[in-house]
Amino acid sequence: MAFKVGEKVVYPNHGVGVIESISQKVIGGSPEEFYTLRIESNSSVVLIPTANVNQVGLRKLCARKDLDQLFEILQGGNGHHISDWKDRYKVNLEKMKSGSIFEVAEVLKNLTHLSAQKSLSFREKKMLDRARQLVISEVATVKKWPLGRIEGMIDECLGCTTRVGET
């Protein structure tokens, strides 16, 4: 998949970024082409070999028409819970790494509902915050709305009476 300079993309588990440049560098004696990606949430810069785009999961933003499906996932039931937190963490980590906004939304929903029932481990709390940030930032970028407005929508979909992550 080829991207253009200025295009907004999603880098799995890091969030929305902008392709700042496409450059060539000599690595191990042979030229390779790289995307320079600036992650919007923290302004970090990542170099991604264009040949590895599919392997790292770099993708276009979800389409506006996909947002209905995303909100359905967030609103649907109380989620599925694996009782052992280590097994649950492993499954959720794979979903986060997948780069799919729908998989990340499932993690957000499941951990949000679980956190209302019992205390999450430190790692799961961090994953919950990360999933929330990833979903909010992508939806806000797609809709071109402020983050605060999207936060409220997401919390409403999840049935939250208090902001996720607050204790």
N, C-alpha and C positions, 0 to 999 in steps of 0.2 A: 504494500500500500504506500503510495507516494503522498507526501504532504508539501504544502507551499509555505514560504516565509509569511508570517503573520497569521497563519491558521491556528485556531485553538484546538487542542487535542487533549486526550486523557491518558496519563501515564499511570498504570495500575499501582494502587496503594500510595500514590503521591498526589494525584488529583489533576486538576485542570492546569494546562500550561500552554505557552505560546511558542511556536517555532520561530526563533529569532533569526536563525541563519542556517544555511546548508553549506558545509565546507568540506574540503578534502585535506586529509592529513596522511602522512606516510607512516605506516605502522609496520614494523618488521620488514622494511624494505619495499612494501607494496602500498600503493595509494588506496585509501578507504574514504568513503563519503560519510559524513556525520550530520545529524540534525543537532542544532544547539537549541535546547528546550529550556525555557524559564518557567518554573513552577510558580503559579500565581499566589498560592497561600503563603509562601515563605521567601519568594524571590531567588530560590536556589537555581543553579544552572546545571543541567545534565547534558552530556554528550551521548547521543545514541547512534550507533552505526546504522545507516539506512538498511543494510543487509539483515539486521537483527530486529527490525520493527515488529515482525510477527512473533518472534520468540519472546520479546519483552512485553508484548501485548499493547503497544501504543495504538490508540484508536481515535477515531473521530468522536466528537460529542454525540450523545444520543439525540435522536430526532425529537422534535416537539410532539409528534404523534406518539412517541414511546412513553411520554410522561404519564399518560392515563394508566398504562400498565404498571408503571413504577408506583403510582399512588394506590393502585389496587393491591399491590404487594404489601405496601405499608399499612393499609387499612385491614387487610385480611387476617382475621383471627388473632390468636395469641402466640403464634409461631410454634416451632417444633423445638423441643429441648432434649438434649442428650444429658443424662444425669451426671456423668463423670466430667468434671470441668476440663480435664486434660484432653479427653477425646473431643469434647465440644469445641475447645480452643483450636485443635488441629483442623477440624472440619471448617470452622469459621475462617481460619487463616488461609486455607485453600480458596475459599470464596473471595476473600479480600484480594488475593494474588491474581485471581482470574481476570480482574479488570472490568468485569461486567457490572454495570450499574444495578442490574436486577439482583445479582448475587450479593452485592454490597448492601442493597436495600433489605434483603432477607436477613443478613447479619444484624443490621440496625434494628429491624423489627424484633427479631428473636432476643437479642441482648437487652433491648429496652423493656420488653415484657418480663424477661427473667429478672432484671434489676428491680422491678416493682414487687417481685415475690421474695427475693433474697439478695444478700450482698454478693456482688461480683468480685472475682479475684482482681488483683491489681492489673494483670495483663488484659483481662476481659474489659475492665473499665477503660483502659487505653484504647482497646479495639473498638469499643462502643463509641467513644469520642471521635476516633478516626473515621469510622463508617459514617457517622453523622455529618462530619465535616465534608467528606467526599460527596455524599448525596446532595447536601445543601449547596456546595459550590458548583456542582455540575448543573443542577436544576436552575440555580440563579443565573448561570452563564447562558444556558439554553433559552430561558425565558427573558433574559436581560432585565431582571428585577433585582432589587437590593437584597442582600443576604438576610437581613432582619425579617423581611416579608416572607421569604422562603422558610426560614426557621419556624415561624408561626404555622405555616401550612404543614410542614413536616410533623411538628408536635401535635397538631390537630389530627392528622392522619393516624398517628401512633396512639392517639387517645391520651396524650400526656396532659396532666394538670399542672405539672411543674416542668421546667426545662430539663431535658435529659442531661444527666451528668451532675446536676445539683444535688447536694445532700444536706 
